[in-house]
Amino acid sequence: MSDAAKRKDYPVSMRLPEADLAIIDRAARLRGRSRTDFVREAAMQAAEEVVLQTLPIRMSPEGFQAFMDVLSEPAQPVSAMVEALKRPAPWEISGSDER
């Protein structure tokens, strides 16, 4: 049996605008990857994310009850977030008031 008959890879062909291809090539070079490896990895990550978003979450009745108990508790302030929300936004600070 020839190598071609044993091969389990399947070609994928795309037509892309030059600008898209340029940014893909640039990103691939920055990662030290080939265009094919970069596009394959990006496509697999996107596909896995979609699949994981559609999977049901399974847990035991006890685990579900514990989860619901935590959700039912009153909200507690997170001190770091409270402090961050008290500070003015960067666009609200004038040049002389920067900290």
N, CA and C atoms as an extended XYZ file, in Angstrom:
297
Properties=species:S:1:pos:R:3:atomname:S:1:resname:S:1:resid:I:1 pbc="F F F"
N         0.862       -1.191        0.000 N   MET     1
C         0.000        0.000        0.000 CA  MET     1
C         0.896        1.238        0.000 C   MET     1
N         0.585        2.197       -0.826 N   SER     2
C         1.409        3.391       -0.936 CA  SER     2
C         1.185        4.323        0.243 C   SER     2
N         2.130        5.269        0.437 N   ASP     3
C         1.995        6.257        1.509 CA  ASP     3
C         0.746        7.103        1.331 C   ASP     3
N         0.400        7.412        0.082 N   ALA     4
C        -0.784        8.233       -0.186 CA  ALA     4
C        -2.049        7.524        0.278 C   ALA     4
N        -2.114        6.212        0.131 N   ALA     5
C        -3.299        5.464        0.554 CA  ALA     5
C        -3.399        5.371        2.072 C   ALA     5
N        -2.274        5.393        2.781 N   LYS     6
C        -2.263        5.301        4.239 CA  LYS     6
C        -2.552        6.638        4.920 C   LYS     6
N        -2.348        7.711        4.206 N   ARG     7
C        -2.450        9.046        4.808 CA  ARG     7
C        -3.867        9.339        5.282 C   ARG     7
N        -4.006        9.890        6.486 N   LYS     8
C        -5.311       10.182        7.063 CA  LYS     8
C        -5.578       11.677        7.177 C   LYS     8
N        -4.745       12.504        6.575 N   ASP     9
C        -4.957       13.948        6.578 CA  ASP     9
C        -5.836       14.325        5.392 C   ASP     9
N        -6.614       15.388        5.560 N   TYR    10
C        -7.508       15.843        4.510 CA  TYR    10
C        -7.212       17.304        4.213 C   TYR    10
N        -7.080       17.663        2.950 N   PRO    11
C        -6.771       19.053        2.602 CA  PRO    11
C        -7.986       19.952        2.814 C   PRO    11
N        -7.710       21.193        3.194 N   VAL    12
C        -8.733       22.230        3.320 CA  VAL    12
C        -8.242       23.412        2.498 C   VAL    12
N        -9.088       23.917        1.658 N   SER    13
C        -8.704       25.028        0.799 CA  SER    13
C        -9.577       26.231        1.119 C   SER    13
N        -8.966       27.419        1.158 N   MET    14
C        -9.700       28.654        1.432 CA  MET    14
C        -9.239       29.732        0.477 C   MET    14
N       -10.143       30.624        0.179 N   ARG    15
C        -9.801       31.833       -0.574 CA  ARG    15
C        -9.886       32.983        0.419 C   ARG    15
N        -8.791       33.698        0.566 N   LEU    16
C        -8.722       34.788        1.532 CA  LEU    16
C        -8.287       36.069        0.852 C   LEU    16
N        -8.815       37.201        1.324 N   PRO    17
C        -8.304       38.483        0.828 CA  PRO    17
C        -6.829       38.627        1.215 C   PRO    17
N        -6.112       39.376        0.430 N   GLU    18
C        -4.675       39.566        0.666 CA  GLU    18
C        -4.406       40.114        2.064 C   GLU    18
N        -5.251       41.036        2.534 N   ALA    19
C        -5.041       41.628        3.863 CA  ALA    19
C        -5.185       40.575        4.962 C   ALA    19
N        -6.145       39.669        4.818 N   ASP    20
C        -6.312       38.605        5.806 CA  ASP    20
C        -5.094       37.691        5.827 C   ASP    20
N        -4.638       37.328        4.650 N   LEU    21
C        -3.482       36.451        4.539 CA  LEU    21
C        -2.236       37.108        5.126 C   LEU    21
N        -2.097       38.397        4.914 N   ALA    22
C        -0.934       39.113        5.443 CA  ALA    22
C        -0.910       39.082        6.971 C   ALA    22
N        -2.060       39.292        7.596 N   ILE    23
C        -2.072       39.294        9.064 CA  ILE    23
C        -1.898       37.882        9.624 C   ILE    23
N        -2.450       36.888        8.919 N   ILE    24
C        -2.239       35.499        9.340 CA  ILE    24
C        -0.762       35.146        9.243 C   ILE    24
N        -0.130       35.512        8.141 N   ASP    25
C         1.299       35.231        7.971 CA  ASP    25
C         2.133       35.947        9.029 C   ASP    25
N         1.782       37.177        9.320 N   ARG    26
C         2.525       37.929       10.340 CA  ARG    26
C         2.397       37.255       11.698 C   ARG    26
N         1.183       36.882       12.056 N   ALA    27
C         0.968       36.219       13.342 CA  ALA    27
C         1.690       34.877       13.391 C   ALA    27
N         1.651       34.134       12.311 N   ALA    28
C         2.338       32.840       12.265 CA  ALA    28
C         3.840       33.018       12.462 C   ALA    28
N         4.420       34.031       11.792 N   ARG    29
C         5.856       34.297       11.972 CA  ARG    29
C         6.171       34.667       13.416 C   ARG    29
N         5.311       35.489       14.020 N   LEU    30
C         5.547       35.889       15.416 CA  LEU    30
C         5.521       34.695       16.362 C   LEU    30
N         4.744       33.687       16.025 N   ARG    31
C         4.677       32.465       16.834 CA  ARG    31
C         5.704       31.421       16.401 C   ARG    31
N         6.426       31.712       15.322 N   GLY    32
C         7.406       30.749       14.830 CA  GLY    32
C         6.754       29.514       14.228 C   GLY    32
N         5.589       29.681       13.628 N   ARG    33
C         4.830       28.575       13.065 CA  ARG    33
C         4.660       28.776       11.567 C   ARG    33
N         4.344       27.709       10.892 N   SER    34
C         3.983       27.837        9.473 CA  SER    34
C         2.552       28.354        9.394 C   SER    34
N         2.182       28.858        8.229 N   ARG    35
C         0.813       29.337        8.028 CA  ARG    35
C        -0.177       28.189        8.290 C   ARG    35
N         0.121       27.020        7.767 N   THR    36
C        -0.776       25.876        7.935 CA  THR    36
C        -0.938       25.526        9.409 C   THR    36
N         0.171       25.428       10.136 N   ASP    37
C         0.089       25.101       11.561 CA  ASP    37
C        -0.668       26.166       12.341 C   ASP    37
N        -0.416       27.429       12.016 N   PHE    38
C        -1.083       28.524       12.720 CA  PHE    38
C        -2.592       28.491       12.483 C   PHE    38
N        -3.000       28.354       11.215 N   VAL    39
C        -4.430       28.337       10.886 CA  VAL    39
C        -5.091       27.105       11.474 C   VAL    39
N        -4.421       25.956       11.401 N   ARG    40
C        -4.979       24.736       11.977 CA  ARG    40
C        -5.206       24.891       13.470 C   ARG    40
N        -4.209       25.412       14.182 N   GLU    41
C        -4.331       25.586       15.630 CA  GLU    41
C        -5.459       26.569       15.967 C   GLU    41
N        -5.539       27.682       15.250 N   ALA    42
C        -6.593       28.675       15.509 CA  ALA    42
C        -7.972       28.087       15.229 C   ALA    42
N        -8.099       27.330       14.144 N   ALA    43
C        -9.385       26.713       13.816 CA  ALA    43
C        -9.768       25.676       14.857 C   ALA    43
N        -8.814       24.882       15.325 N   MET    44
C        -9.106       23.874       16.345 CA  MET    44
C        -9.526       24.520       17.658 C   MET    44
N        -8.854       25.605       18.050 N   GLN    45
C        -9.237       26.300       19.279 CA  GLN    45
C       -10.656       26.837       19.175 C   GLN    45
N       -11.002       27.442       18.047 N   ALA    46
C       -12.346       27.978       17.850 CA  ALA    46
C       -13.377       26.851       17.853 C   ALA    46
N       -13.061       25.748       17.189 N   ALA    47
C       -13.992       24.617       17.131 CA  ALA    47
C       -14.203       24.005       18.510 C   ALA    47
N       -13.128       23.827       19.265 N   GLU    48
C       -13.252       23.260       20.615 CA  GLU    48
C       -14.086       24.157       21.512 C   GLU    48
N       -13.905       25.463       21.385 N   GLU    49
C       -14.682       26.406       22.185 CA  GLU    49
C       -16.173       26.277       21.892 C   GLU    49
N       -16.530       26.196       20.620 N   VAL    50
C       -17.936       26.056       20.235 CA  VAL    50
C       -18.498       24.745       20.785 C   VAL    50
N       -17.761       23.654       20.625 N   VAL    51
C       -18.238       22.357       21.103 CA  VAL    51
C       -18.407       22.377       22.620 C   VAL    51
N       -17.434       22.928       23.335 N   LEU    52
C       -17.521       22.972       24.797 CA  LEU    52
C       -18.683       23.831       25.278 C   LEU    52
N       -19.036       24.862       24.522 N   GLN    53
C       -20.158       25.717       24.906 CA  GLN    53
C       -21.495       25.004       24.763 C   GLN    53
N       -21.541       23.956       23.961 N   THR    54
C       -22.805       23.263       23.737 CA  THR    54
C       -22.954       21.997       24.566 C   THR    54
N       -21.894       21.595       25.276 N   LEU    55
C       -21.969       20.387       26.090 CA  LEU    55
C       -22.743       20.657       27.372 C   LEU    55
N       -23.584       19.719       27.773 N   PRO    56
C       -24.276       19.896       29.050 CA  PRO    56
C       -23.294       19.718       30.206 C   PRO    56
N       -23.569       20.392       31.303 N   ILE    57
C       -22.759       20.244       32.513 CA  ILE    57
C       -23.438       19.191       33.373 C   ILE    57
N       -22.697       18.185       33.727 N   ARG    58
C       -23.258       17.098       34.529 CA  ARG    58
C       -22.652       17.137       35.924 C   ARG    58
N       -23.515       16.934       36.924 N   MET    59
C       -23.034       16.843       38.295 CA  MET    59
C       -24.018       16.020       39.106 C   MET    59
N       -23.539       15.572       40.220 N   SER    60
C       -24.380       14.764       41.102 CA  SER    60
C       -25.455       15.644       41.728 C   SER    60
N       -26.525       15.049       42.227 N   PRO    61
C       -27.540       15.847       42.927 CA  PRO    61
C       -26.945       16.620       44.110 C   PRO    61
N       -25.991       16.010       44.807 N   GLU    62
C       -25.359       16.686       45.947 CA  GLU    62
C       -24.526       17.879       45.465 C   GLU    62
N       -23.789       17.677       44.379 N   GLY    63
C       -22.992       18.767       43.825 CA  GLY    63
C       -23.863       19.902       43.327 C   GLY    63
N       -24.989       19.561       42.695 N   PHE    64
C       -25.902       20.584       42.217 CA  PHE    64
C       -26.488       21.369       43.383 C   PHE    64
N       -26.847       20.669       44.466 N   GLN    65
C       -27.404       21.349       45.634 CA  GLN    65
C       -26.367       22.281       46.261 C   GLN    65
N       -25.127       21.835       46.338 N   ALA    66
C       -24.063       22.689       46.878 CA  ALA    66
C       -23.890       23.924       46.001 C   ALA    66
N       -23.943       23.752       44.689 N   PHE    67
C       -23.842       24.866       43.748 CA  PHE    67
C       -24.987       25.847       43.957 C   PHE    67
N       -26.200       25.334       44.074 N   MET    68
C       -27.366       26.195       44.285 CA  MET    68
C       -27.292       26.907       45.638 C   MET    68
N       -26.776       26.231       46.655 N   ASP    69
C       -26.633       26.853       47.980 CA  ASP    69
C       -25.702       28.061       47.907 C   ASP    69
N       -24.592       27.906       47.205 N   VAL    70
C       -23.643       29.019       47.066 CA  VAL    70
C       -24.295       30.175       46.310 C   VAL    70
N       -25.030       29.856       45.239 N   LEU    71
C       -25.695       30.916       44.477 CA  LEU    71
C       -26.771       31.625       45.286 C   LEU    71
N       -27.361       30.930       46.233 N   SER    72
C       -28.450       31.493       47.034 CA  SER    72
C       -27.959       32.378       48.170 C   SER    72
N       -26.681       32.314       48.480 N   GLU    73
C       -26.141       33.139       49.564 CA  GLU    73
C       -26.143       34.605       49.145 C   GLU    73
N       -26.256       35.508       50.121 N   PRO    74
C       -26.185       36.943       49.779 CA  PRO    74
C       -24.816       37.278       49.172 C   PRO    74
N       -24.830       38.217       48.276 N   ALA    75
C       -23.579       38.642       47.643 CA  ALA    75
C       -22.667       39.292       48.672 C   ALA    75
N       -21.371       39.064       48.534 N   GLN    76
C       -20.371       39.656       49.415 CA  GLN    76
C       -19.505       40.607       48.598 C   GLN    76
N       -19.247       41.795       49.126 N   PRO    77
C       -18.384       42.710       48.367 CA  PRO    77
C       -16.956       42.180       48.279 C   PRO    77
N       -16.329       42.439       47.161 N   VAL    78
C       -14.925       42.088       46.961 CA  VAL    78
C       -14.150       43.392       47.126 C   VAL    78
N       -13.355       43.464       48.188 N   SER    79
C       -12.712       44.732       48.553 CA  SER    79
C       -11.888       45.336       47.406 C   SER    79
N       -11.170       44.516       46.658 N   ALA    80
C       -10.358       45.046       45.549 CA  ALA    80
C       -11.246       45.680       44.477 C   ALA    80
N       -12.405       45.084       44.229 N   MET    81
C       -13.313       45.657       43.224 CA  MET    81
C       -13.968       46.927       43.747 C   MET    81
N       -14.306       46.940       45.026 N   VAL    82
C       -14.901       48.136       45.614 CA  VAL    82
C       -13.923       49.298       45.508 C   VAL    82
N       -12.661       49.054       45.821 N   GLU    83
C       -11.642       50.105       45.732 CA  GLU    83
C       -11.443       50.558       44.289 C   GLU    83
N       -11.437       49.622       43.364 N   ALA    84
C       -11.263       49.983       41.953 CA  ALA    84
C       -12.418       50.849       41.466 C   ALA    84
N       -13.612       50.551       41.905 N   LEU    85
C       -14.776       51.324       41.470 CA  LEU    85
C       -14.826       52.714       42.109 C   LEU    85
N       -14.129       52.900       43.213 N   LYS    86
C       -14.086       54.220       43.860 CA  LYS    86
C       -13.126       55.166       43.136 C   LYS    86
N       -12.132       54.605       42.441 N   ARG    87
C       -11.152       55.435       41.739 CA  ARG    87
C       -11.767       56.008       40.475 C   ARG    87
N       -11.371       57.226       40.112 N   PRO    88
C       -11.885       57.794       38.859 CA  PRO    88
C       -11.309       57.041       37.656 C   PRO    88
N       -12.074       56.993       36.605 N   ALA    89
C       -11.606       56.366       35.368 CA  ALA    89
C       -10.484       57.204       34.775 C   ALA    89
N        -9.580       56.597       34.011 N   PRO    90
C        -8.462       57.356       33.433 CA  PRO    90
C        -8.912       58.567       32.633 C   PRO    90
N       -10.040       58.479       31.938 N   TRP    91
C       -10.510       59.611       31.139 CA  TRP    91
C       -11.147       60.696       31.999 C   TRP    91
N       -11.357       60.402       33.293 N   GLU    92
C       -11.918       61.406       34.200 CA  GLU    92
C       -10.822       62.190       34.933 C   GLU    92
N        -9.593       61.767       34.770 N   ILE    93
C        -8.469       62.407       35.466 CA  ILE    93
C        -7.836       63.438       34.536 C   ILE    93
N        -7.730       64.671       35.016 N   SER    94
C        -7.065       65.689       34.198 CA  SER    94
C        -5.559       65.503       34.297 C   SER    94
N        -4.799       66.093       33.392 N   GLY    95
C        -3.353       65.953       33.351 CA  GLY    95
C        -2.661       66.300       34.651 C   GLY    95
N        -3.154       67.278       35.412 N   SER    96
C        -2.485       67.689       36.646 CA  SER    96
C        -2.864       66.808       37.833 C   SER    96
N        -3.931       66.021       37.708 N   ASP    97
C        -4.391       65.206       38.828 CA  ASP    97
C        -3.940       63.765       38.736 C   ASP    97
N        -3.078       63.412       37.758 N   GLU    98
C        -2.672       62.018       37.598 CA  GLU    98
C        -1.939       61.534       38.829 C   GLU    98
N        -2.140       60.279       39.126 N   ARG    99
C        -1.536       59.694       40.340 CA  ARG    99
C        -0.405       58.803       39.982 C   ARG    99
